[in-house]
Amino acid sequence: TRVKFIEKYGELLASGKWTGNRAIFGSFEKEIDDIILGAIKVSIIGVGGVGKTTLLHLICGKDIDLEYVPTINVDITPFDGKELDVPRSIVLWDFAGQKNYRSLWRSLLDSTDIALIVLDSSFKNVNYSRDIIRDILDKQYKDVLVIGIANKQDMPNRLTPKFCERILSEAEREPPIKVHGMVATNSVYREKILAILREAINKII
């Protein structure tokens, strides 16, 4: 695509006569956004076992493996924005949640546009996730849009998304963190997570 773009518009750009009007690029508009603005980085964070990788597979429409396989370091997956009807490409970063990898989160979050903080909807985990927000996101990444995903809503004794939201709101982040209920192992929830992403991306572009 970039080769075709250069063949068609390279002379115009080299001449210095381009006024900044992207409309002239027609079908290349999305590619121009990606080249100039870069892909939208969505970071999926949370401790091990909360369902981050399962959520990634749900977003991408992949088969969901019910066996828990810990992520090593970070898994980076491109995702075409066309399915969300947004004009830019998306890159999903699935962070390893095991304790020995958490020291990497601060640097891996660099250039993040949207952070999905995944919860397992247990009281202990939601409180720990609130501390992640306070200690990392609020200190270094105040401009990142943070969205809570209360996963495992099919489990007994789970906290409701509203209750999770109240706990996360103690981090006093602006805008307040919205928490959405999710069962990432159930493909029925794919439309819901895509709608959540679509709304979030439209807020930041």
Protein Blocks (a to p, Z undefined) as FASTA:
>chain_A
ZZmmmmmmmmmmmnopagoiaklnmmmmmmmmmmmnopaddddeddehilpmmmmmmmno
pacdfbdcddehiacddddfklnopabdcddddddfbfklmmmmmmmmgopabdcdddeh
iaklmmmmmmmmmmmmmmmmmmbccddddehklbghiacfklmmmmmmmnopacdddddd
ddfkbmklmmmmmmmmmmmmmmmZZ
